[in-house]
Amino acid sequence: MNTNSTMDKKKIANGILFFLVMGLTFYAIFHGQDLRKIWESVCRLSIPALCGAILTGIFFVSAEGIMIHYLLRGISRGRSETYTGSGLLRCISYSFIGFFYSGITPSATGGQPMQLYYMKKDGNSLSDSSVVLMTVALIYKFVLVLIGIGMLLFWNKPLVFHLKGYYGLFLLGLALNTTLVAALLAIMLAPKWMKGIISGVEGLLVKIKFLKKSGTRKEKINGFIDGYQNAVRFLLTHKEKIFIVTLFTFLQRFSVFFLAYVVYWGFSLQGADMLTVIFLQASVYIAVDMLPVPGSQGITELMYRSIFVNIFTGGYLMPSMYVTRGISFYFLLIVSLALVIWNRR
């Protein structure tokens, strides 16, 4: 079968799934609501808060591009004093491209391959680009796991109180992210061992007919593991750069959590402290991060409505969700789509 035809069918299927989930989500959150009253409440959000929330959302996505540029530049300068790769703004555009394709594909699987495609197209080394994206992805997940574990150890009581029935989902999300980080570290530190395990699992899944037999799957798996070996070598020889990227990733992660507090402040609400709002928003991200739903739509909104019910009081729960979720996902998705279309010209 033609590769381009297969990719086109996959894109169409992902698009249909995305819009189907989005339609069901919109129906669930708008059904039975007094839209006029909600709009009137949304309009009470202060202009500075609205601008602050938008800028915070844009920073969240742009921060990944800043880290891509920093690491690409670091790898290039390790071989030569002259950096000939993509500029800062171009690297930021890669992060928006990644955000778009991650947002419309299950478990955010489509972002990195498309980023790699555009980075290679712009003349960046395929090996350098792979190492940079793998490093950024690993640190991104690692930081999320550290935040989740920190909340579990030092903020567990409020977490149980506010999450109620979603506490189990939070634990599941944290466990899945921890397992992924552990697996990636195992691939880095013991590649031959992991190749044997993955090969055995793949053979078993083919035997029970869960997977179709493929001559290229094993080659792709080995290539993926070898790529992470390149990443670990980079990590070991550039510790200061990894330390800086890790700190910046903490700032990036907390920026999108802080967005919810900006909205809380913008509605002139009182009663909840800043850390409570930030940690609750973080718990939502941790819980839904690994779910196989495009953009984690539906479950994110349902969880938000449940855990923030005692925070956004006085009829501001739904308006706050529309603004927070609207900016942190749908607005950024539209901006990212515009950049994807621009790059296809």
C-alpha beads as a LAMMPS data file, in Angstrom:
LAMMPS data file: protein, C-alpha beads

345 atoms
344 bonds

1 atom types
1 bond types

-500.0 500.0 xlo xhi
-500.0 500.0 ylo yhi
-500.0 500.0 zlo zhi

Masses

1 110.0

Atoms # bond

1 1 1 0.000 0.000 0.000
2 1 1 1.184 3.511 -0.788
3 1 1 2.753 5.138 2.314
4 1 1 1.258 8.580 1.579
5 1 1 -2.189 7.025 1.125
6 1 1 -1.868 5.233 4.482
7 1 1 -0.775 8.465 6.205
8 1 1 -3.691 10.378 4.640
9 1 1 -6.173 7.754 5.863
10 1 1 -4.634 7.915 9.334
11 1 1 -4.938 11.717 9.391
12 1 1 -8.576 11.516 8.276
13 1 1 -9.329 8.903 10.964
14 1 1 -7.624 11.037 13.645
15 1 1 -9.540 14.100 12.441
16 1 1 -12.884 12.277 12.587
17 1 1 -12.098 10.956 16.074
18 1 1 -11.008 14.401 17.281
19 1 1 -14.152 16.185 16.054
20 1 1 -16.389 13.382 17.293
21 1 1 -14.898 13.626 20.791
22 1 1 -15.040 17.440 20.629
23 1 1 -18.708 17.341 19.605
24 1 1 -19.607 14.988 22.449
25 1 1 -17.599 17.114 24.893
26 1 1 -19.298 20.345 23.825
27 1 1 -22.702 18.689 24.065
28 1 1 -21.953 17.413 27.586
29 1 1 -20.686 20.739 28.944
30 1 1 -23.254 23.010 27.244
31 1 1 -26.346 20.820 27.510
32 1 1 -28.838 22.216 30.005
33 1 1 -26.762 25.334 30.691
34 1 1 -28.085 28.887 30.524
35 1 1 -25.630 30.177 27.923
36 1 1 -26.744 33.789 28.316
37 1 1 -25.948 33.798 32.035
38 1 1 -22.654 32.019 31.447
39 1 1 -21.674 34.580 28.804
40 1 1 -22.560 37.410 31.184
41 1 1 -20.340 35.790 33.835
42 1 1 -17.468 35.277 31.376
43 1 1 -17.682 38.967 30.479
44 1 1 -17.000 39.813 34.134
45 1 1 -13.458 38.487 33.769
46 1 1 -11.085 41.443 33.934
47 1 1 -9.227 42.379 30.733
48 1 1 -5.776 42.185 32.445
49 1 1 -6.593 38.642 33.618
50 1 1 -7.768 37.624 30.145
51 1 1 -4.581 39.010 28.560
52 1 1 -2.479 37.381 31.293
53 1 1 -4.133 33.993 30.741
54 1 1 -3.581 34.208 26.965
55 1 1 0.075 35.186 27.399
56 1 1 0.562 32.396 29.948
57 1 1 -0.880 29.854 27.505
58 1 1 1.331 31.095 24.666
59 1 1 4.384 30.944 26.946
60 1 1 3.538 27.343 27.876
61 1 1 3.787 26.183 24.258
62 1 1 6.606 28.553 23.287
63 1 1 8.775 27.356 26.186
64 1 1 9.259 24.002 24.490
65 1 1 10.564 25.784 21.391
66 1 1 13.009 27.759 23.527
67 1 1 14.342 24.494 24.970
68 1 1 14.569 22.879 21.515
69 1 1 16.615 25.842 20.278
70 1 1 18.847 25.801 23.364
71 1 1 19.629 22.091 23.041
72 1 1 20.047 22.149 19.248
73 1 1 22.456 25.045 19.594
74 1 1 24.318 23.192 22.368
75 1 1 24.759 20.023 20.281
76 1 1 25.895 22.001 17.227
77 1 1 28.412 24.046 19.190
78 1 1 29.797 20.848 20.634
79 1 1 31.103 20.129 17.153
80 1 1 31.622 23.644 15.791
81 1 1 31.616 27.239 17.017
82 1 1 29.084 28.173 14.333
83 1 1 25.417 27.265 14.782
84 1 1 23.695 26.682 11.442
85 1 1 20.389 25.211 12.645
86 1 1 16.920 26.722 13.027
87 1 1 16.489 30.085 14.737
88 1 1 14.562 30.674 17.950
89 1 1 11.265 31.674 16.296
90 1 1 11.440 28.665 13.985
91 1 1 12.009 26.358 16.953
92 1 1 9.015 27.920 18.708
93 1 1 6.949 27.145 15.607
94 1 1 8.001 23.472 15.975
95 1 1 6.488 23.461 19.466
96 1 1 3.156 24.823 18.171
97 1 1 3.173 22.234 15.364
98 1 1 3.784 19.551 17.978
99 1 1 0.982 20.924 20.166
100 1 1 -1.501 20.751 17.291
101 1 1 -0.746 17.194 16.240
102 1 1 -0.523 16.030 19.869
103 1 1 -3.917 17.633 20.505
104 1 1 -5.705 15.795 17.688
105 1 1 -4.146 12.335 18.118
106 1 1 -4.831 9.738 20.861
107 1 1 -2.317 9.843 23.739
108 1 1 -0.611 12.822 22.028
109 1 1 1.323 10.445 19.745
110 1 1 1.349 12.640 16.638
111 1 1 3.333 15.636 17.882
112 1 1 6.945 14.457 17.879
113 1 1 6.920 12.747 14.447
114 1 1 5.609 15.947 12.826
115 1 1 8.151 18.080 14.691
116 1 1 10.912 15.775 13.491
117 1 1 9.603 16.019 9.919
118 1 1 9.744 19.829 9.872
119 1 1 13.091 19.966 11.663
120 1 1 14.620 17.596 9.078
121 1 1 12.939 19.547 6.268
122 1 1 14.628 22.739 7.531
123 1 1 18.045 21.129 7.289
124 1 1 18.575 20.094 10.903
125 1 1 20.444 16.834 11.456
126 1 1 18.020 13.932 11.925
127 1 1 20.113 12.477 14.751
128 1 1 20.462 15.840 16.526
129 1 1 16.756 16.575 16.175
130 1 1 15.815 13.114 17.493
131 1 1 18.072 13.456 20.532
132 1 1 16.746 16.944 21.324
133 1 1 13.077 15.929 21.036
134 1 1 13.644 12.764 23.060
135 1 1 15.475 14.704 25.761
136 1 1 12.758 17.378 25.961
137 1 1 10.013 14.711 26.065
138 1 1 11.755 12.710 28.786
139 1 1 12.379 15.752 31.003
140 1 1 8.795 16.945 30.373
141 1 1 7.406 13.627 31.691
142 1 1 10.009 13.425 34.466
143 1 1 9.043 16.854 35.812
144 1 1 5.336 15.950 35.717
145 1 1 6.080 12.793 37.722
146 1 1 8.122 14.744 40.293
147 1 1 5.278 17.258 40.721
148 1 1 2.768 14.418 41.148
149 1 1 4.900 12.569 43.684
150 1 1 5.511 15.816 45.572
151 1 1 1.761 16.454 45.764
152 1 1 1.142 12.882 46.884
153 1 1 3.706 13.130 49.689
154 1 1 3.160 16.683 50.949
155 1 1 -0.358 17.660 49.811
156 1 1 -2.246 14.383 49.950
157 1 1 -5.011 15.382 52.386
158 1 1 -6.305 18.349 50.335
159 1 1 -5.867 16.217 47.207
160 1 1 -8.161 13.486 48.558
161 1 1 -10.702 16.086 49.742
162 1 1 -10.961 17.973 46.431
163 1 1 -10.541 15.074 43.976
164 1 1 -13.078 12.789 45.678
165 1 1 -13.930 10.074 43.125
166 1 1 -11.194 11.251 40.752
167 1 1 -8.410 10.499 43.242
168 1 1 -8.045 7.015 41.737
169 1 1 -7.702 8.511 38.249
170 1 1 -4.977 10.813 39.571
171 1 1 -3.103 7.800 40.996
172 1 1 -3.538 5.947 37.703
173 1 1 -2.234 8.903 35.698
174 1 1 0.749 9.273 38.014
175 1 1 1.453 5.531 37.834
176 1 1 1.286 5.497 34.017
177 1 1 3.610 8.511 33.728
178 1 1 6.012 6.993 36.278
179 1 1 6.018 3.686 34.371
180 1 1 6.746 5.517 31.101
181 1 1 9.643 7.477 32.613
182 1 1 11.015 4.279 34.186
183 1 1 10.744 2.452 30.839
184 1 1 12.542 5.252 28.989
185 1 1 15.305 5.280 31.606
186 1 1 15.590 1.490 31.324
187 1 1 15.893 1.808 27.549
188 1 1 18.652 4.348 28.068
189 1 1 20.563 2.410 30.717
190 1 1 19.997 -1.181 29.557
191 1 1 19.191 -1.117 25.813
192 1 1 20.068 -4.768 25.035
193 1 1 17.967 -5.999 27.945
194 1 1 15.017 -3.842 26.908
195 1 1 15.332 -4.904 23.251
196 1 1 14.997 -8.536 24.374
197 1 1 11.933 -7.810 26.537
198 1 1 10.175 -5.716 23.882
199 1 1 10.971 -8.294 21.187
200 1 1 9.514 -11.050 23.399
201 1 1 6.350 -9.036 24.120
202 1 1 5.950 -8.201 20.420
203 1 1 6.315 -11.916 19.518
204 1 1 3.671 -12.864 22.097
205 1 1 1.222 -10.241 20.825
206 1 1 1.720 -11.487 17.257
207 1 1 1.203 -15.088 18.423
208 1 1 -2.125 -14.289 20.101
209 1 1 -3.040 -12.234 16.991
210 1 1 -3.293 -8.958 18.907
211 1 1 -0.750 -7.527 16.448
212 1 1 -0.198 -8.376 12.793
213 1 1 3.162 -9.767 11.787
214 1 1 5.413 -6.955 10.530
215 1 1 8.904 -7.059 9.068
216 1 1 9.577 -3.416 9.898
217 1 1 8.206 -3.201 13.460
218 1 1 11.295 -4.734 15.068
219 1 1 13.552 -2.446 13.061
220 1 1 11.558 0.595 14.196
221 1 1 11.671 -0.515 17.851
222 1 1 15.442 -1.022 17.687
223 1 1 15.827 2.369 15.997
224 1 1 13.758 3.989 18.751
225 1 1 15.915 2.381 21.473
226 1 1 19.143 3.335 19.684
227 1 1 17.855 6.919 19.501
228 1 1 17.422 6.987 23.258
229 1 1 20.955 5.687 23.619
230 1 1 22.088 8.806 21.760
231 1 1 19.986 10.833 24.163
232 1 1 21.587 9.301 27.243
233 1 1 25.057 10.021 25.898
234 1 1 23.987 13.628 25.411
235 1 1 22.555 13.763 28.939
236 1 1 25.762 12.421 30.473
237 1 1 28.029 14.856 28.637
238 1 1 25.850 17.994 28.991
239 1 1 24.731 17.870 32.623
240 1 1 24.631 21.667 33.020
241 1 1 22.351 22.041 29.989
242 1 1 20.036 19.302 31.256
243 1 1 19.894 20.992 34.665
244 1 1 18.883 24.296 33.033
245 1 1 16.267 22.588 30.823
246 1 1 14.840 20.756 33.852
247 1 1 14.454 24.013 35.804
248 1 1 12.886 25.697 32.764
249 1 1 10.519 22.736 32.347
250 1 1 9.304 23.228 35.930
251 1 1 8.585 26.865 35.028
252 1 1 6.802 25.761 31.847
253 1 1 4.667 23.185 33.634
254 1 1 3.660 25.551 36.425
255 1 1 2.807 28.289 33.914
256 1 1 -0.161 26.307 32.560
257 1 1 -1.225 25.382 36.097
258 1 1 -0.944 29.058 37.086
259 1 1 -3.333 29.975 34.255
260 1 1 -6.256 28.696 36.347
261 1 1 -5.286 31.036 39.191
262 1 1 -5.069 33.986 36.774
263 1 1 -8.700 33.253 35.851
264 1 1 -9.612 32.911 39.552
265 1 1 -8.029 36.321 40.239
266 1 1 -9.692 37.808 37.158
267 1 1 -13.144 36.971 38.532
268 1 1 -12.218 38.710 41.832
269 1 1 -12.911 35.543 43.813
270 1 1 -11.619 34.949 47.333
271 1 1 -11.304 32.026 49.716
272 1 1 -8.787 29.765 47.959
273 1 1 -5.052 30.390 48.054
274 1 1 -2.898 30.381 44.939
275 1 1 -1.174 27.043 45.638
276 1 1 -4.498 25.236 46.061
277 1 1 -5.717 26.392 42.639
278 1 1 -2.353 25.577 41.017
279 1 1 -2.097 22.096 42.575
280 1 1 -5.677 21.207 41.659
281 1 1 -5.059 22.210 38.054
282 1 1 -1.843 20.146 38.142
283 1 1 -3.823 17.140 39.401
284 1 1 -6.126 17.376 36.365
285 1 1 -3.163 17.358 33.969
286 1 1 -1.509 14.406 35.726
287 1 1 -4.747 12.388 35.785
288 1 1 -5.593 12.784 32.073
289 1 1 -2.111 13.087 30.532
290 1 1 -1.818 9.456 29.382
291 1 1 -5.443 8.805 28.433
292 1 1 -5.945 7.653 24.802
293 1 1 -8.358 10.485 23.958
294 1 1 -7.405 13.354 21.594
295 1 1 -6.623 16.386 23.740
296 1 1 -8.002 14.501 26.784
297 1 1 -11.329 16.064 25.842
298 1 1 -14.389 15.245 27.898
299 1 1 -12.665 13.765 30.938
300 1 1 -10.706 17.005 31.513
301 1 1 -13.899 19.053 31.579
302 1 1 -15.752 16.561 33.785
303 1 1 -12.893 16.416 36.272
304 1 1 -12.571 20.218 36.326
305 1 1 -16.274 20.617 37.141
306 1 1 -15.983 18.163 40.023
307 1 1 -12.806 19.322 41.765
308 1 1 -13.201 23.084 41.341
309 1 1 -16.814 23.215 42.532
310 1 1 -15.734 24.568 45.948
311 1 1 -13.156 26.924 44.448
312 1 1 -15.023 28.812 41.718
313 1 1 -18.150 29.628 43.706
314 1 1 -20.987 32.085 43.060
315 1 1 -21.874 30.717 39.626
316 1 1 -18.336 31.026 38.258
317 1 1 -17.545 27.308 37.934
318 1 1 -18.671 26.868 34.329
319 1 1 -17.456 30.294 33.107
320 1 1 -14.034 29.606 34.660
321 1 1 -13.872 26.234 32.927
322 1 1 -14.766 27.726 29.555
323 1 1 -12.063 30.374 29.898
324 1 1 -9.364 28.137 31.413
325 1 1 -9.891 25.188 29.084
326 1 1 -10.726 27.433 26.151
327 1 1 -7.376 29.246 26.382
328 1 1 -5.139 26.374 27.533
329 1 1 -6.334 23.991 24.810
330 1 1 -8.773 25.216 22.147
331 1 1 -7.289 28.708 21.651
332 1 1 -3.745 27.291 21.507
333 1 1 -4.958 24.578 19.114
334 1 1 -6.358 27.247 16.751
335 1 1 -3.089 29.230 16.903
336 1 1 -1.165 26.014 16.262
337 1 1 -3.441 25.114 13.334
338 1 1 -2.737 28.532 11.782
339 1 1 0.999 27.832 12.021
340 1 1 0.546 24.337 10.546
341 1 1 -1.353 25.822 7.577
342 1 1 1.300 28.533 7.195
343 1 1 4.049 25.893 7.094
344 1 1 2.222 23.934 4.395
345 1 1 2.319 26.871 1.946

Bonds

1 1 1 2
2 1 2 3
3 1 3 4
4 1 4 5
5 1 5 6
6 1 6 7
7 1 7 8
8 1 8 9
9 1 9 10
10 1 10 11
11 1 11 12
12 1 12 13
13 1 13 14
14 1 14 15
15 1 15 16
16 1 16 17
17 1 17 18
18 1 18 19
19 1 19 20
20 1 20 21
21 1 21 22
22 1 22 23
23 1 23 24
24 1 24 25
25 1 25 26
26 1 26 27
27 1 27 28
28 1 28 29
29 1 29 30
30 1 30 31
31 1 31 32
32 1 32 33
33 1 33 34
34 1 34 35
35 1 35 36
36 1 36 37
37 1 37 38
38 1 38 39
39 1 39 40
40 1 40 41
41 1 41 42
42 1 42 43
43 1 43 44
44 1 44 45
45 1 45 46
46 1 46 47
47 1 47 48
48 1 48 49
49 1 49 50
50 1 50 51
51 1 51 52
52 1 52 53
53 1 53 54
54 1 54 55
55 1 55 56
56 1 56 57
57 1 57 58
58 1 58 59
59 1 59 60
60 1 60 61
61 1 61 62
62 1 62 63
63 1 63 64
64 1 64 65
65 1 65 66
66 1 66 67
67 1 67 68
68 1 68 69
69 1 69 70
70 1 70 71
71 1 71 72
72 1 72 73
73 1 73 74
74 1 74 75
75 1 75 76
76 1 76 77
77 1 77 78
78 1 78 79
79 1 79 80
80 1 80 81
81 1 81 82
82 1 82 83
83 1 83 84
84 1 84 85
85 1 85 86
86 1 86 87
87 1 87 88
88 1 88 89
89 1 89 90
90 1 90 91
91 1 91 92
92 1 92 93
93 1 93 94
94 1 94 95
95 1 95 96
96 1 96 97
97 1 97 98
98 1 98 99
99 1 99 100
100 1 100 101
101 1 101 102
102 1 102 103
103 1 103 104
104 1 104 105
105 1 105 106
106 1 106 107
107 1 107 108
108 1 108 109
109 1 109 110
110 1 110 111
111 1 111 112
112 1 112 113
113 1 113 114
114 1 114 115
115 1 115 116
116 1 116 117
117 1 117 118
118 1 118 119
119 1 119 120
120 1 120 121
121 1 121 122
122 1 122 123
123 1 123 124
124 1 124 125
125 1 125 126
126 1 126 127
127 1 127 128
128 1 128 129
129 1 129 130
130 1 130 131
131 1 131 132
132 1 132 133
133 1 133 134
134 1 134 135
135 1 135 136
136 1 136 137
137 1 137 138
138 1 138 139
139 1 139 140
140 1 140 141
141 1 141 142
142 1 142 143
143 1 143 144
144 1 144 145
145 1 145 146
146 1 146 147
147 1 147 148
148 1 148 149
149 1 149 150
150 1 150 151
151 1 151 152
152 1 152 153
153 1 153 154
154 1 154 155
155 1 155 156
156 1 156 157
157 1 157 158
158 1 158 159
159 1 159 160
160 1 160 161
161 1 161 162
162 1 162 163
163 1 163 164
164 1 164 165
165 1 165 166
166 1 166 167
167 1 167 168
168 1 168 169
169 1 169 170
170 1 170 171
171 1 171 172
172 1 172 173
173 1 173 174
174 1 174 175
175 1 175 176
176 1 176 177
177 1 177 178
178 1 178 179
179 1 179 180
180 1 180 181
181 1 181 182
182 1 182 183
183 1 183 184
184 1 184 185
185 1 185 186
186 1 186 187
187 1 187 188
188 1 188 189
189 1 189 190
190 1 190 191
191 1 191 192
192 1 192 193
193 1 193 194
194 1 194 195
195 1 195 196
196 1 196 197
197 1 197 198
198 1 198 199
199 1 199 200
200 1 200 201
201 1 201 202
202 1 202 203
203 1 203 204
204 1 204 205
205 1 205 206
206 1 206 207
207 1 207 208
208 1 208 209
209 1 209 210
210 1 210 211
211 1 211 212
212 1 212 213
213 1 213 214
214 1 214 215
215 1 215 216
216 1 216 217
217 1 217 218
218 1 218 219
219 1 219 220
220 1 220 221
221 1 221 222
222 1 222 223
223 1 223 224
224 1 224 225
225 1 225 226
226 1 226 227
227 1 227 228
228 1 228 229
229 1 229 230
230 1 230 231
231 1 231 232
232 1 232 233
233 1 233 234
234 1 234 235
235 1 235 236
236 1 236 237
237 1 237 238
238 1 238 239
239 1 239 240
240 1 240 241
241 1 241 242
242 1 242 243
243 1 243 244
244 1 244 245
245 1 245 246
246 1 246 247
247 1 247 248
248 1 248 249
249 1 249 250
250 1 250 251
251 1 251 252
252 1 252 253
253 1 253 254
254 1 254 255
255 1 255 256
256 1 256 257
257 1 257 258
258 1 258 259
259 1 259 260
260 1 260 261
261 1 261 262
262 1 262 263
263 1 263 264
264 1 264 265
265 1 265 266
266 1 266 267
267 1 267 268
268 1 268 269
269 1 269 270
270 1 270 271
271 1 271 272
272 1 272 273
273 1 273 274
274 1 274 275
275 1 275 276
276 1 276 277
277 1 277 278
278 1 278 279
279 1 279 280
280 1 280 281
281 1 281 282
282 1 282 283
283 1 283 284
284 1 284 285
285 1 285 286
286 1 286 287
287 1 287 288
288 1 288 289
289 1 289 290
290 1 290 291
291 1 291 292
292 1 292 293
293 1 293 294
294 1 294 295
295 1 295 296
296 1 296 297
297 1 297 298
298 1 298 299
299 1 299 300
300 1 300 301
301 1 301 302
302 1 302 303
303 1 303 304
304 1 304 305
305 1 305 306
306 1 306 307
307 1 307 308
308 1 308 309
309 1 309 310
310 1 310 311
311 1 311 312
312 1 312 313
313 1 313 314
314 1 314 315
315 1 315 316
316 1 316 317
317 1 317 318
318 1 318 319
319 1 319 320
320 1 320 321
321 1 321 322
322 1 322 323
323 1 323 324
324 1 324 325
325 1 325 326
326 1 326 327
327 1 327 328
328 1 328 329
329 1 329 330
330 1 330 331
331 1 331 332
332 1 332 333
333 1 333 334
334 1 334 335
335 1 335 336
336 1 336 337
337 1 337 338
338 1 338 339
339 1 339 340
340 1 340 341
341 1 341 342
342 1 342 343
343 1 343 344
344 1 344 345
